[in-house]
Amino acid sequence: MKDIKRHSAVAFKATPLKNQTYGDWDVVLEYHGEGDGPWLVDLSHRTRLDLQSADLAAKKPFGITIPEVYCQSVLEKGVLINRMNRIQASIYHLDGQSMDTPKEKEYTDVTEATIFVAIFGSNVFSICEKLSALDFIGADKQTPFLFQGPFSHVPCQIVTLGREAEKSGVVLTCSRGYGKHMIDGILHAGEEFGLKPAGEKRFADWINSL
Amino acid sequence: MALTITCPICGKRNGYEFRYGGEEKGPRPDEKDLTPESWCDYVHMNQCVAGVQQEWWFHRDGCGSWFTIFRDTTTNLEKETPEAKE
């Protein structure tokens, strides 16, 4: 039997320096010439789950309480949970070793249906401002928080994880089919701010600093 | 003026994120004694109010929810209640 090999829809025109196998994925830990930020990191190999239940309050995925307020998120134990509406929450695995999908029928693994990237570092919100009319700083909200809306004209889920200077950043998912053009759009918008592709090591450092 | 719509999940957003779903026409008519003419009227005929009307919208580029709002068709502004005046 052949080994399964999975490929991200995101591809950077940068030279990888360090790679690592992550399940069936080949993940770049570091690229040549990552610069001083801001950075764009491909996280498409990280597990994303969709949770749907008529009684979300009774669910505690990975022992974490789902926020009651719509569009509020919670980041605990390296797992980000976003309350989407009355019956639905999205779950992103951001840090640590791989995450197992719970056995209950309410959980659906959507990892291979979407792309998943992080944009973080200085001037992140100036880049986002060029691609979307949504206010990702959300001064009246408590981080992390979720937006469901257009980014570069594509329906996305965008979560603001930090908004303080160098620690500011967002993670974004959208349908896999938009992957190539979404990345082209983000890199083009970020060109004037020095946005560069970066490996997962840079992302791990950022998440741990939050 | 550009239309903004308040989604019950996402809050106030640009009208271009939404798809119009038609006037609110009340519940589907009872199938007992339903004639083709009355069904056709329910589906296709509209009030076309010049003023505040209740209508359905779909948050196409956002959370994907269907909901109703009140909108003044003469000013293209969302209203909190059907009685709202300028």
Interface residues (C-beta under 8 A of the other chain):
Chain A: Y70 C71 M84 N85 A133 F147 Q148 G149 P150 P155
Chain B: I9 C10 G11 R13 N14 E17 H59 R60 D61 G62 C63 G64 S65
